């Protein structure tokens, strides 16, 4: 009994799992060695050892497991490639200047509407700029090497990479004159995987809208908002959409959090309408935005762990009424909301992201099984949990990150397995109290 409680049950053999990504990329995942390379880059730059500072900086950016950065240097000169979703940032440096460029699309013929859009977008940029090179629409960033400290390079290249990754798909879809360009590095996923993702997206939307339809729109406006927002975070995490589909999900979330005086029931009606439009997307439209890619920068920023803990705590406080008044489906989703909001909105530390994946594999076990994942942590049909497998996975995560977070402890003894609602509530409570202090 004690072995099970503290994660020391007999370890089950590891089974190969599909190489499928979940969730938006987080660059808040650096090992202690990688974090030290940032310090090296900063110190070397201050010592005016600029080539060595660049070595350390690009080593810091490199996620060895993702192959997201290619870097070469010969003396004072070198070149690099940075992968970010559907785009590659290509750059070079000499002893005097560092420059980087990314191709957005081809424009075979001049277009005033396109150029007007780019001119408007330029006002939102701090480090980079839009450019036209022949028939190529580009974004560029450059700096004198002597002024290229690690902070400037990081935020300049991040702006270049993340803005280009977002705008290329939107521009091509909004302006038919534009053509996709420089996308050969994108990894297509199988038609079977795309079909599973499409079918489950339709299923989740239909189930959520059906549940919302059974609730009084005014009396339950808070619970309905939780259901609809959690659905957006769920689809975003589990499908990992790119392009227009990702943009549509972001717009759904913005409908609710937009600063305006609309009452919540009216916002909920807007969300329902937006989901109906999402339901109406054809297979081809959804399939187009499902592909595998490498990333270097997170599109959201890290937060102090107290911010994450407070969000989870607030959601768990709000589920109590639904739990006590016999609305388990809503209570279950509210506990998911607190954790999922953080995964969607913040760049989470890697162990927390790994625990979120476990949480989602419990809640959506049928989806993961359909994708070919052999470990089934929860059986939706009979409501049974594989307690040993859950404990084992928690232990794998905490042990893998002990060197960076020596005080990281997940208290297995506090987990409840009575039903999915109790599991979610108890699991997220433990996430709230994790100690993520760095070594």
C-alpha positions as CSV (number, residue, x, y, z in Angstrom):
1,X,0.0,0.0,0.0
2,X,2.8,2.5,1.0
3,X,4.7,1.6,-2.2
4,X,1.7,2.6,-4.3
5,X,1.0,5.8,-2.4
6,X,4.6,7.0,-2.8
7,X,5.1,5.9,-6.4
8,X,7.2,2.8,-5.7
9,X,5.0,0.2,-7.2
10,X,6.4,-2.3,-9.6
11,X,7.4,-0.5,-12.8
12,X,5.5,-1.6,-15.9
13,X,7.7,-2.1,-19.0
14,X,7.9,0.9,-21.3
15,X,6.0,0.5,-24.5
16,X,6.8,2.5,-27.7
17,X,4.5,5.5,-28.2
18,X,3.7,7.4,-31.4
19,X,5.9,10.5,-32.0
20,X,2.9,12.9,-31.7
21,X,3.3,16.3,-30.2
22,X,0.7,17.9,-27.9
23,X,0.3,21.5,-26.9
24,X,2.1,24.7,-27.9
25,X,5.8,24.7,-27.7
26,X,7.3,26.0,-24.4
27,X,10.9,27.3,-24.4
28,X,10.7,27.4,-20.6
29,X,12.3,23.9,-20.6
30,X,16.0,24.6,-20.4
31,X,18.2,22.2,-18.4
32,X,20.6,23.7,-15.9
33,X,23.4,23.3,-18.5
34,X,21.4,25.3,-21.1
35,X,20.5,28.0,-18.6
36,X,24.2,28.4,-17.8
37,X,24.9,29.0,-21.5
38,X,22.9,32.1,-21.4
39,X,25.1,33.4,-18.5
40,X,28.1,32.5,-20.6
41,X,26.8,34.4,-23.6
42,X,26.1,37.5,-21.4
43,X,29.5,37.4,-19.8
44,X,31.4,36.8,-23.1
45,X,29.5,39.7,-24.7
46,X,30.5,42.0,-21.9
47,X,34.1,40.9,-22.4
48,X,33.7,41.8,-26.1
49,X,34.3,38.2,-27.1
50,X,31.5,38.4,-29.7
51,X,32.0,35.2,-31.7
52,X,32.2,33.1,-28.5
53,X,29.2,35.0,-27.1
54,X,27.2,34.0,-30.3
55,X,28.3,30.3,-29.8
56,X,26.9,30.3,-26.3
57,X,23.7,32.2,-27.3
58,X,22.8,29.8,-30.1
59,X,23.7,26.8,-27.9
60,X,21.2,28.2,-25.4
61,X,18.5,28.5,-28.1
62,X,19.1,24.9,-29.2
63,X,16.6,22.3,-28.0
64,X,18.7,19.1,-28.6
65,X,15.7,16.9,-28.7
66,X,14.0,19.0,-31.3
67,X,16.8,19.9,-33.7
68,X,15.4,23.4,-33.9
69,X,18.6,25.3,-34.5
70,X,21.5,24.8,-37.0
71,X,24.6,26.9,-36.3
72,X,28.0,27.1,-37.8
73,X,30.9,29.5,-37.2
74,X,34.3,29.9,-38.9
75,X,36.4,32.6,-37.2
76,X,34.4,35.8,-37.0
77,X,31.8,34.7,-39.6
78,X,29.0,32.2,-39.5
79,X,25.5,31.3,-40.4
80,X,22.4,29.9,-38.7
81,X,18.9,28.5,-39.2
82,X,16.1,28.7,-36.6
83,X,13.0,26.7,-37.1
84,X,9.6,28.1,-35.9
85,X,6.5,26.3,-37.1
86,X,6.0,26.7,-40.8
87,X,8.9,29.1,-41.2
88,X,12.7,29.0,-41.1
89,X,14.7,32.0,-40.0
90,X,18.0,32.1,-42.0
91,X,20.8,34.4,-40.9
92,X,24.5,35.1,-41.1
93,X,27.0,37.2,-39.2
94,X,30.4,38.8,-39.9
95,X,32.7,40.5,-37.5
96,X,30.6,43.7,-37.9
97,X,26.9,42.7,-38.6
98,X,24.3,40.1,-37.8
99,X,21.3,39.8,-40.1
100,X,18.4,37.4,-40.3
101,X,15.5,36.9,-42.8
102,X,12.5,34.8,-43.2
103,X,10.4,34.3,-46.3
104,X,6.6,34.8,-45.9
105,X,5.2,34.1,-49.3
106,X,5.7,34.8,-53.1
107,X,3.8,37.7,-54.7
108,X,4.1,37.2,-58.5
109,X,2.4,40.5,-59.1
110,X,2.4,43.7,-57.1
111,X,-0.6,44.2,-54.9
112,X,-1.6,47.4,-53.1
113,X,-3.9,45.6,-50.6
114,X,-1.0,43.3,-49.6
115,X,1.4,46.2,-49.2
116,X,-1.1,48.2,-47.2
117,X,-1.6,45.2,-44.8
118,X,2.2,44.9,-44.3
119,X,2.6,48.6,-43.7
120,X,-0.1,48.4,-41.0
121,X,1.6,45.4,-39.5
122,X,4.9,47.2,-39.4
123,X,3.6,49.5,-36.7
124,X,3.4,46.5,-34.2
125,X,7.0,45.5,-34.7
126,X,9.9,46.6,-32.4
127,X,12.9,44.8,-33.8
128,X,12.1,43.6,-37.3
129,X,10.4,44.8,-40.4
130,X,8.5,43.6,-43.4
131,X,10.4,43.8,-46.8
132,X,10.0,43.0,-50.4
133,X,12.8,41.2,-52.3
134,X,11.8,40.7,-55.9
135,X,8.7,38.6,-55.7
136,X,9.4,37.4,-52.1
137,X,7.6,38.9,-49.1
138,X,10.1,38.8,-46.2
139,X,10.7,39.8,-42.7
140,X,14.2,41.0,-41.7
141,X,16.1,41.8,-38.5
142,X,19.7,43.0,-38.3
143,X,22.0,44.5,-35.7
144,X,25.7,45.5,-35.4
145,X,27.5,42.7,-33.6
146,X,28.8,45.0,-31.0
147,X,25.2,46.0,-30.1
148,X,23.8,42.5,-30.3
149,X,23.7,41.5,-26.6
150,X,21.9,38.3,-25.8
151,X,18.6,40.1,-24.8
152,X,18.4,42.0,-28.0
153,X,19.2,38.9,-30.1
154,X,16.7,36.8,-28.2
155,X,13.7,39.2,-28.5
156,X,14.6,40.4,-32.0
157,X,14.8,36.8,-33.4
158,X,11.8,35.8,-31.4
159,X,9.7,38.6,-32.8
160,X,10.9,37.8,-36.3
161,X,10.2,34.0,-36.0
162,X,6.9,34.1,-34.2
163,X,5.3,36.9,-36.2
164,X,6.4,35.3,-39.5
165,X,5.0,31.9,-38.4
166,X,1.7,33.4,-37.7
167,X,1.4,35.9,-40.6
168,X,2.4,33.6,-43.5
169,X,-0.7,31.4,-43.3
170,X,-3.0,34.4,-42.7
171,X,-1.6,36.4,-45.6
172,X,-1.9,33.5,-48.1
173,X,-5.5,32.8,-47.0
174,X,-6.5,36.5,-47.0
175,X,-4.9,37.3,-50.4
176,X,-5.3,34.8,-53.2
177,X,-2.5,36.5,-55.2
178,X,0.0,35.2,-52.7
179,X,1.6,31.8,-52.9
180,X,3.2,29.7,-50.2
181,X,6.9,29.5,-50.2
182,X,9.8,27.9,-48.3
183,X,7.7,25.2,-46.6
184,X,9.6,22.1,-47.7
185,X,10.7,21.4,-44.1
186,X,7.2,20.9,-42.8
187,X,6.4,17.3,-41.9
188,X,3.0,16.1,-43.1
189,X,1.1,13.8,-40.8
190,X,-0.8,10.7,-42.0
191,X,-4.3,11.0,-43.3
192,X,-5.4,8.5,-40.6
193,X,-4.1,10.7,-37.8
194,X,-5.7,13.8,-39.4
195,X,-9.0,11.9,-39.7
196,X,-8.9,11.0,-36.0
197,X,-8.2,14.6,-35.0
198,X,-11.0,15.9,-37.2
199,X,-13.6,13.3,-35.9
200,X,-12.7,14.0,-32.3
201,X,-12.8,17.8,-32.8
202,X,-16.3,17.4,-34.2
203,X,-17.3,15.0,-31.3
204,X,-16.0,17.4,-28.6
205,X,-17.8,20.4,-30.0
206,X,-21.0,18.5,-30.5
207,X,-20.9,17.1,-26.9
208,X,-20.1,20.5,-25.4
209,X,-22.8,22.3,-27.3
210,X,-25.3,19.6,-26.4
211,X,-24.5,20.0,-22.7
212,X,-24.7,23.8,-22.9
213,X,-28.1,23.4,-24.6
214,X,-29.5,21.6,-21.5
215,X,-28.5,24.5,-19.2
216,X,-30.4,27.7,-18.4
217,X,-28.4,30.4,-20.3
218,X,-28.8,33.0,-17.5
219,X,-28.7,30.9,-14.4
220,X,-25.7,28.9,-15.5
221,X,-23.8,31.6,-17.5
222,X,-20.6,31.1,-15.4
223,X,-20.6,27.3,-15.9
224,X,-21.4,27.6,-19.6
225,X,-18.4,30.0,-20.0
226,X,-16.1,27.5,-18.3
227,X,-17.3,24.7,-20.6
228,X,-16.9,26.8,-23.8
229,X,-13.5,28.2,-23.0
230,X,-12.1,24.8,-21.8
231,X,-13.2,23.4,-25.1
232,X,-11.0,25.9,-27.0
233,X,-8.0,25.0,-24.8
234,X,-8.7,21.3,-25.2
235,X,-8.8,21.4,-29.0
236,X,-5.7,23.7,-29.1
237,X,-3.7,21.3,-27.0
238,X,-4.9,17.9,-28.3
239,X,-4.9,18.8,-32.0
240,X,-2.0,21.2,-32.1
241,X,-3.5,23.1,-35.0
242,X,-1.5,25.6,-37.1
243,X,-2.5,28.4,-39.4
244,X,-6.1,29.4,-39.8
245,X,-7.5,26.8,-37.4
246,X,-5.2,28.0,-34.6
247,X,-6.1,31.6,-35.4
248,X,-9.8,30.7,-35.2
249,X,-9.4,29.2,-31.7
250,X,-7.5,32.2,-30.5
251,X,-10.4,34.4,-31.8
252,X,-12.9,32.3,-29.8
253,X,-10.9,32.8,-26.6
254,X,-10.6,36.6,-27.4
255,X,-14.4,36.8,-27.8
256,X,-14.8,36.1,-24.1
257,X,-11.8,38.1,-22.7
258,X,-12.2,41.1,-25.0
259,X,-12.5,44.3,-22.9
260,X,-16.1,45.3,-23.5
261,X,-19.3,45.6,-21.5
262,X,-21.2,42.6,-22.9
263,X,-22.9,40.5,-20.3
264,X,-21.6,36.9,-20.0
265,X,-24.7,35.2,-21.4
266,X,-24.3,37.3,-24.6
267,X,-20.6,36.4,-24.8
268,X,-21.5,32.8,-24.4
269,X,-23.9,33.1,-27.4
270,X,-21.1,34.5,-29.4
271,X,-18.9,31.6,-28.4
272,X,-21.5,29.1,-29.4
273,X,-21.9,30.7,-32.8
274,X,-18.1,30.7,-33.3
275,X,-18.1,26.9,-32.5
276,X,-20.8,26.3,-35.0
277,X,-18.6,27.9,-37.7
278,X,-15.8,25.7,-36.6
279,X,-18.1,22.7,-36.9
280,X,-18.9,23.7,-40.4
281,X,-15.2,23.5,-41.5
282,X,-14.7,20.8,-44.1
283,X,-12.2,18.0,-43.7
284,X,-9.9,19.7,-46.3
285,X,-9.9,22.9,-44.3
286,X,-9.1,21.2,-41.1
287,X,-6.5,18.8,-42.6
288,X,-4.7,21.8,-44.2
289,X,-3.8,23.1,-40.7
290,X,-2.7,19.9,-39.2
291,X,1.1,19.2,-39.7
292,X,4.2,18.6,-37.6
293,X,6.8,21.3,-37.2
294,X,9.7,22.4,-35.0
295,X,9.8,25.4,-32.8
296,X,12.4,27.5,-31.0
297,X,10.3,30.2,-29.3
298,X,7.2,30.0,-27.2
299,X,4.4,32.4,-28.3
300,X,3.6,33.1,-24.7
301,X,5.8,34.1,-21.8
302,X,6.8,32.4,-18.5
303,X,5.0,33.5,-15.3
304,X,5.9,33.2,-11.7
305,X,4.6,29.9,-10.4
306,X,2.3,31.8,-8.0
307,X,0.3,33.1,-11.0
308,X,-0.3,29.5,-12.1
309,X,-1.1,28.3,-8.6
310,X,-3.6,31.2,-8.1
311,X,-5.4,30.4,-11.4
312,X,-5.8,26.7,-10.5
313,X,-6.9,27.6,-7.0
314,X,-9.5,30.0,-8.3
315,X,-11.0,27.5,-10.7
316,X,-11.1,24.8,-8.0
317,X,-12.9,27.2,-5.6
318,X,-15.5,27.9,-8.3
319,X,-16.2,24.2,-9.0
320,X,-17.4,23.5,-5.4
321,X,-21.0,24.7,-6.0
322,X,-21.4,22.5,-9.1
323,X,-19.9,19.6,-7.2
324,X,-22.2,20.0,-4.2
325,X,-25.3,20.5,-6.4
326,X,-24.7,17.4,-8.5
327,X,-23.4,18.9,-11.7
328,X,-20.3,16.6,-12.0
329,X,-19.8,17.2,-15.8
330,X,-19.4,21.0,-15.2
331,X,-17.3,20.6,-12.1
332,X,-14.9,18.2,-14.0
333,X,-14.5,20.8,-16.7
334,X,-13.9,23.7,-14.3
335,X,-11.0,21.9,-12.7
336,X,-9.6,21.2,-16.2
337,X,-10.1,24.9,-17.0
338,X,-7.7,26.2,-14.4
339,X,-4.8,24.0,-15.5
340,X,-5.6,24.2,-19.3
341,X,-5.8,28.0,-19.2
342,X,-2.3,28.1,-17.8
343,X,-1.0,25.6,-20.5
344,X,-2.6,27.8,-23.2
345,X,-1.6,31.2,-21.8
346,X,1.8,30.7,-20.2
347,X,5.1,29.1,-21.1
348,X,5.1,26.4,-18.4
349,X,8.1,24.6,-16.9
350,X,8.7,21.3,-18.6
351,X,7.7,19.1,-15.6
352,X,4.4,21.0,-15.3
353,X,3.7,20.5,-19.0
354,X,4.5,16.8,-18.7
355,X,2.0,16.5,-15.8
356,X,-0.6,18.4,-17.9
357,X,-0.1,15.8,-20.6
358,X,-0.7,13.0,-18.1
359,X,-3.8,14.9,-16.9
360,X,-5.2,15.1,-20.4
361,X,-4.3,11.5,-21.1
362,X,-6.5,10.5,-18.2
363,X,-9.4,12.8,-19.3
364,X,-9.3,11.9,-23.0
365,X,-8.0,8.3,-22.9
366,X,-10.2,7.3,-25.8
367,X,-8.6,9.9,-28.0
368,X,-5.1,8.9,-27.1
369,X,-6.0,5.2,-27.6
370,X,-7.3,6.0,-31.1
371,X,-4.0,7.7,-31.9
372,X,-2.1,4.5,-30.9
373,X,-0.9,5.2,-27.4
374,X,-0.5,1.9,-25.6
375,X,-0.7,3.1,-22.0
376,X,-4.3,3.7,-21.0
377,X,-4.5,5.6,-17.7
378,X,-8.3,5.7,-17.5
379,X,-11.1,3.5,-19.0
380,X,-14.0,5.8,-19.9
381,X,-16.3,2.8,-20.4
382,X,-16.2,1.5,-16.8
383,X,-14.7,4.5,-15.0
384,X,-11.6,2.6,-13.8
385,X,-8.2,4.2,-13.4
386,X,-4.9,2.4,-13.8
387,X,-3.6,3.8,-10.5
388,X,-0.2,2.1,-10.8
389,X,0.4,3.6,-14.3
390,X,-0.5,7.0,-13.1
391,X,1.8,6.8,-10.1
392,X,4.6,5.5,-12.3
393,X,4.3,8.3,-14.8
394,X,4.3,10.9,-12.0
395,X,7.5,9.4,-10.6
396,X,9.1,9.4,-14.1
397,X,8.4,13.1,-14.5
398,X,9.5,14.2,-11.0
399,X,12.7,12.1,-11.1
400,X,13.6,13.4,-14.6
401,X,13.6,17.0,-13.3
402,X,15.1,16.6,-9.9
403,X,18.4,18.1,-10.9
404,X,16.8,21.4,-11.9
405,X,13.9,21.4,-9.3
406,X,15.3,19.5,-6.3
407,X,12.2,20.3,-4.2
408,X,9.8,19.0,-6.8
409,X,7.4,16.6,-5.0
410,X,4.0,15.4,-6.1
411,X,2.0,13.9,-3.2
412,X,0.4,10.8,-4.7
413,X,-1.3,10.0,-1.4
414,X,-3.7,13.0,-2.0
415,X,-5.0,11.8,-5.3
416,X,-8.7,10.6,-5.4
417,X,-9.8,7.9,-7.8
418,X,-13.6,7.8,-7.0
419,X,-14.5,9.3,-10.3
420,X,-13.1,11.7,-12.9
421,X,-14.3,14.7,-11.1
422,X,-12.6,13.8,-7.9
423,X,-9.4,12.9,-9.8
424,X,-9.3,16.2,-11.6
425,X,-9.9,18.2,-8.4
426,X,-7.3,16.3,-6.4
427,X,-4.7,16.3,-9.2
428,X,-5.0,20.0,-9.9
429,X,-4.8,20.7,-6.2
430,X,-1.4,19.0,-6.1
431,X,-0.3,21.0,-9.1
432,X,-1.1,24.2,-7.2
433,X,1.3,23.3,-4.4
434,X,4.3,22.1,-6.5
435,X,7.6,23.6,-5.5
436,X,9.3,24.8,-8.7
437,X,12.3,26.6,-7.1
438,X,15.4,26.3,-9.3
439,X,18.6,24.7,-8.0
